[in-house]
């Protein structure tokens, strides 16, 4: 905050770095809801900076060991049931991750709000109350979203709602953030709900169970050999 208004540059950078650190280890639950079924998985993730991440499904048993590895701009999925590693091409970064409403890009956070979009403070938000920030895709950006509108808390530190508009500027999906908790000294939303606009009865929820920041994560964690033995 600055003179009763939001310091937009500081707020955007804070939002980008909210779940990031030099390294991290986290555990989370992912629940995918469809009109006639609900499917839940638990997973563990390791990261180093922006360029390296490993996500491994731990339960249910039939999916344990299924994993996603990101190194720089390269992405692989390992499917233990068929013992096969599949490289995900850049064109598939916007495809669904493991049948959820999240994309591959959402999970590994390849895109950058500050680099890929211009931003503007629109003023106060009414529902939920806070500050409203608009992001507009820079010319030439390859991606799903033409603009994104982010509602931040009164102090600018907690995301409350993110609304995504597609390339035709149509409402595409909404993310809700809640259950703010302390994780290793940081106050963060523990629970996120992603709701696609054009698919009634669909939603995906992610709930962080634990996050450790700036912990020792060996470089060898982010290798294809490690990816293929995570079971």
C-alpha positions as CSV (number, residue, x, y, z in Angstrom):
1,X,0.0,0.0,0.0
2,X,1.1,3.6,-0.7
3,X,-0.8,6.7,0.3
4,X,-4.0,4.7,0.6
5,X,-3.7,3.2,-2.9
6,X,-2.2,0.0,-4.2
7,X,1.4,0.0,-5.4
8,X,0.6,-1.9,-8.5
9,X,4.2,-2.9,-9.5
10,X,5.0,-4.2,-6.1
11,X,1.6,-6.1,-5.9
12,X,2.0,-7.8,-9.3
13,X,5.6,-8.9,-8.4
14,X,4.4,-10.1,-5.0
15,X,1.6,-12.1,-6.6
16,X,4.0,-13.7,-9.1
17,X,6.4,-14.8,-6.3
18,X,3.7,-15.8,-3.8
19,X,4.3,-19.6,-4.2
20,X,7.9,-19.3,-5.5
21,X,11.3,-19.4,-3.9
22,X,14.8,-20.6,-4.8
23,X,13.5,-24.1,-4.0
24,X,10.4,-25.7,-2.5
25,X,8.8,-28.9,-1.5
26,X,5.0,-29.1,-1.3
27,X,2.2,-31.6,-0.8
28,X,-1.3,-31.1,-2.2
29,X,-4.7,-32.7,-2.9
30,X,-6.3,-32.2,-6.3
31,X,-10.1,-32.9,-6.7
32,X,-11.7,-33.0,-10.1
33,X,-15.5,-32.8,-10.1
34,X,-17.6,-33.7,-13.1
35,X,-21.4,-34.0,-13.4
36,X,-21.5,-37.7,-12.5
37,X,-18.2,-38.3,-10.7
38,X,-15.5,-36.9,-8.5
39,X,-11.8,-38.0,-8.6
40,X,-9.2,-37.0,-6.0
41,X,-5.4,-37.4,-6.1
42,X,-2.6,-36.5,-3.7
43,X,0.7,-35.3,-5.0
44,X,4.1,-34.0,-4.0
45,X,6.1,-31.4,-5.8
46,X,9.8,-30.2,-5.8
47,X,10.9,-27.0,-7.4
48,X,14.1,-24.9,-8.0
49,X,13.5,-21.4,-9.2
50,X,11.2,-20.9,-12.2
51,X,12.8,-23.5,-14.5
52,X,12.7,-26.8,-12.7
53,X,9.8,-28.7,-11.2
54,X,8.8,-32.3,-10.5
55,X,5.3,-33.3,-9.6
56,X,4.5,-36.8,-8.6
57,X,1.1,-38.4,-7.9
58,X,1.2,-40.4,-4.7
59,X,-2.4,-41.7,-4.4
60,X,-4.6,-43.4,-5.3
61,X,-2.4,-46.5,-5.8
62,X,-3.4,-47.1,-9.4
63,X,-2.0,-43.7,-10.4
64,X,1.0,-43.5,-8.0
65,X,4.2,-42.7,-9.7
66,X,2.6,-40.8,-12.6
67,X,4.8,-37.7,-12.8
68,X,5.4,-34.4,-14.6
69,X,8.9,-33.0,-15.0
70,X,9.8,-29.5,-16.2
71,X,13.4,-28.5,-17.1
72,X,13.7,-25.0,-18.6
73,X,11.0,-25.0,-21.4
74,X,10.9,-28.8,-21.7
75,X,8.1,-30.9,-20.2
76,X,7.7,-34.6,-19.8
77,X,5.0,-36.9,-18.3
78,X,5.8,-40.4,-17.0
79,X,3.1,-43.0,-17.0
80,X,4.2,-46.0,-14.8
81,X,1.3,-48.3,-15.9
82,X,2.8,-48.4,-19.4
83,X,6.4,-47.5,-18.3
84,X,6.6,-44.7,-20.8
85,X,7.9,-41.2,-20.8
86,X,6.1,-38.8,-23.1
87,X,7.6,-35.4,-24.0
88,X,4.9,-32.6,-24.0
89,X,5.5,-30.3,-26.9
90,X,5.1,-26.5,-26.4
91,X,1.8,-26.6,-28.3
92,X,0.4,-28.8,-25.5
93,X,1.3,-26.5,-22.6
94,X,-2.3,-25.3,-22.7
95,X,-3.8,-28.8,-22.7
96,X,-5.5,-30.3,-19.6
97,X,-3.2,-31.7,-16.9
98,X,-4.2,-35.2,-15.8
99,X,-7.8,-34.7,-16.9
100,X,-8.3,-31.7,-14.6
101,X,-9.4,-28.1,-15.5
102,X,-5.8,-27.0,-14.9
103,X,-3.5,-26.8,-17.9
104,X,0.1,-28.0,-18.0
105,X,1.0,-24.3,-17.9
106,X,-1.0,-23.7,-14.7
107,X,0.9,-26.5,-12.9
108,X,4.4,-25.6,-13.9
109,X,3.8,-21.8,-14.1
110,X,5.6,-21.3,-17.4
111,X,3.9,-18.1,-18.3
112,X,4.6,-14.8,-16.5
113,X,2.0,-12.2,-15.6
114,X,4.7,-9.5,-15.5
115,X,6.5,-10.5,-18.8
116,X,3.6,-11.8,-20.9
117,X,1.0,-9.3,-20.0
118,X,0.7,-5.5,-19.5
119,X,-1.1,-4.6,-16.3
120,X,-3.3,-1.8,-15.1
121,X,-4.9,-1.0,-11.7
122,X,-8.7,-0.6,-12.4
123,X,-9.5,0.6,-8.9
124,X,-11.5,-0.9,-6.1
125,X,-13.3,-4.3,-6.5
126,X,-16.7,-4.8,-5.0
127,X,-17.2,-8.6,-4.9
128,X,-15.0,-9.7,-3.3
129,X,-13.9,-6.4,-1.8
130,X,-10.3,-5.4,-2.6
131,X,-8.4,-4.2,-5.6
132,X,-9.0,-5.0,-9.3
133,X,-6.0,-5.5,-11.6
134,X,-6.3,-6.1,-15.3
135,X,-3.7,-8.0,-17.4
136,X,-3.8,-7.8,-21.2
137,X,-1.7,-10.1,-23.4
138,X,1.2,-8.5,-25.1
139,X,1.3,-8.6,-28.9
140,X,2.6,-11.9,-30.3
141,X,1.9,-13.9,-27.1
142,X,0.9,-17.5,-27.9
143,X,-1.6,-18.5,-25.3
144,X,-5.3,-19.0,-24.3
145,X,-5.9,-15.7,-22.6
146,X,-6.5,-12.3,-24.1
147,X,-7.0,-10.7,-20.6
148,X,-7.0,-11.7,-17.0
149,X,-8.7,-9.8,-14.2
150,X,-7.2,-10.3,-10.7
151,X,-8.9,-9.3,-7.4
152,X,-6.4,-8.8,-4.6
153,X,-7.1,-8.3,-0.9
154,X,-7.2,-4.8,0.7
155,X,-3.5,-4.9,1.5
156,X,-2.6,-6.3,-2.0
157,X,-1.0,-9.4,-0.7
158,X,-3.6,-12.2,-1.1
159,X,-5.3,-13.2,-4.4
160,X,-9.1,-13.6,-4.0
161,X,-10.4,-14.2,-7.5
162,X,-8.9,-14.5,-11.0
163,X,-11.1,-14.2,-14.1
164,X,-9.8,-15.4,-17.5
165,X,-11.0,-14.2,-20.9
166,X,-10.2,-16.1,-24.1
167,X,-8.7,-14.8,-27.3
168,X,-12.2,-13.6,-28.4
169,X,-12.5,-11.8,-25.1
170,X,-15.2,-14.2,-23.8
171,X,-15.3,-15.3,-20.2
172,X,-13.6,-18.7,-20.0
173,X,-12.9,-19.6,-16.4
174,X,-12.7,-18.3,-12.9
175,X,-10.3,-19.1,-10.1
176,X,-11.3,-18.6,-6.5
177,X,-8.7,-18.4,-3.7
178,X,-9.4,-19.0,0.0
179,X,-8.4,-20.7,3.3
180,X,-5.5,-18.4,3.9
181,X,-2.9,-20.1,6.1
182,X,0.7,-19.8,7.2
183,X,3.1,-22.0,5.3
184,X,6.7,-21.8,6.4
185,X,6.4,-18.1,7.4
186,X,4.2,-17.0,4.4
187,X,0.5,-16.3,4.5
188,X,-1.0,-18.0,1.4
189,X,-4.3,-19.2,0.1
190,X,-4.3,-23.0,0.8
191,X,-7.3,-23.7,-1.4
192,X,-8.0,-22.8,-5.0
193,X,-11.1,-23.7,-7.0
194,X,-11.1,-23.4,-10.8
195,X,-14.4,-23.3,-12.6
196,X,-14.7,-23.4,-16.4
197,X,-17.4,-21.1,-17.8
198,X,-18.7,-23.3,-20.6
199,X,-18.8,-26.7,-18.8
200,X,-21.6,-26.8,-16.2
201,X,-20.9,-29.1,-13.3
202,X,-17.1,-29.0,-13.9
203,X,-14.6,-27.7,-11.4
204,X,-11.1,-28.6,-10.1
205,X,-9.9,-27.8,-6.5
206,X,-6.4,-27.8,-5.3
207,X,-5.6,-27.7,-1.6
208,X,-2.1,-27.3,-0.3
209,X,-1.4,-29.5,2.7
210,X,2.2,-28.4,3.3
211,X,4.8,-26.1,1.7
212,X,8.5,-25.7,2.6
213,X,10.4,-22.8,1.0
214,X,14.2,-22.5,0.4
215,X,14.9,-26.1,1.3
216,X,17.6,-28.4,-0.1
217,X,16.5,-29.9,-3.4
218,X,19.3,-31.6,-5.3
219,X,19.7,-30.8,-9.0
220,X,19.5,-34.6,-9.7
221,X,15.8,-34.4,-8.7
222,X,15.1,-32.9,-12.1
223,X,16.2,-35.7,-14.4
224,X,14.4,-38.2,-16.5
225,X,15.9,-41.1,-14.5
226,X,14.4,-39.6,-11.3
227,X,11.1,-39.0,-13.1
228,X,10.9,-42.7,-14.1
229,X,11.5,-44.1,-10.6
230,X,9.0,-42.0,-8.6
231,X,6.7,-44.7,-7.3
